Amino acid sequence: MSTPFIVEIITLIPETWPHLIASSTGVVGRAFAKGLLELRVRDLRAYGQGPHKHVDDAPYGGGAGMVLMADPLVRAIEDARKATPGPVLMLAPRGDMFVQSTAQGLSEGEGVVLVCGRYEGVDERVYSYVDGCLCIGEYVLSAGDPAAWCVIDAIARLRPGVLGNSASLEGESFGEHGRRGPPQYTRPMDFRGEKVPDVLRSGDHAAIAAWRARGGC
């Protein structure tokens, strides 16, 4: 078996991750179960300060909410960098938009460390200890973990052996040209008066390929 692609997560909610990548969740979960990918979860709370393991504090200058402190997070990042190959990436609104080409590039490496934020954000000084930031969309989440799960799913299915049929990657939605794939149909041929396009029932594979290449137009 080839060396697994290693994903390391730095998070304050480590208990969620065994459920997110369980084999029952689908093809990506089964890939982890088969050893095609390996998950490492680093609990940020273990790096907390004092008897109560504090990892957050009030922001300088005032404001609502709490901010993740630099010291615990940077120490976790430094340990993760020693243990896991690949870039260390923060899930953050300021990050580069995560697109298919980003997933493809990351999938060709040996691994990745994903840092999941929490609360109102992280101390600004933490950003100099990561290799970059990723954003999955222009909306607010309660933590970076849902975003990290999206990133992992997109990367994992591009790894060799994860999809049973490698042809499934061809013509995918949001493929290499950044466009959505063509419409898809299955039985019945006529559903409440809406029929499957004639070209898809023609048996003319060249015509079908051309129709799909045009996005179903």
TALINMO-V54233 format. One record per run of one state. SS is the DSSP state (H for helix, E for strand, - for the rest). FROM is the first residue (numbers start at 0). LEN is the number of residues. If there is no record, write none. Layout:
BEGIN
SS_FROM_LEN + SS_FROM_LEN
END
This chain:
BEGIN
-_0_4 + E_4_7 + -_11_2 + H_13_7 + -_20_2 + H_22_3 + -_25_1 + H_26_8 + -_34_2 + E_36_7 + H_43_4 + -_47_1 + E_48_1 + -_49_4 + E_53_1 + -_54_1 + E_55_3 + -_58_7 + E_65_3 + -_68_1 + H_69_14 + -_83_4 + E_87_10 + -_97_2 + H_99_8 + -_107_3 + E_110_6 + -_116_1 + E_117_1 + -_118_3 + E_121_1 + -_122_1 + H_123_6 + -_129_2 + E_131_4 + -_135_7 + E_142_1 + -_143_1 + H_144_12 + -_156_9 + H_165_4 + -_169_20 + E_189_2 + -_191_2 + E_193_2 + -_195_2 + H_197_4 + -_201_3 + H_204_9 + -_213_4
END
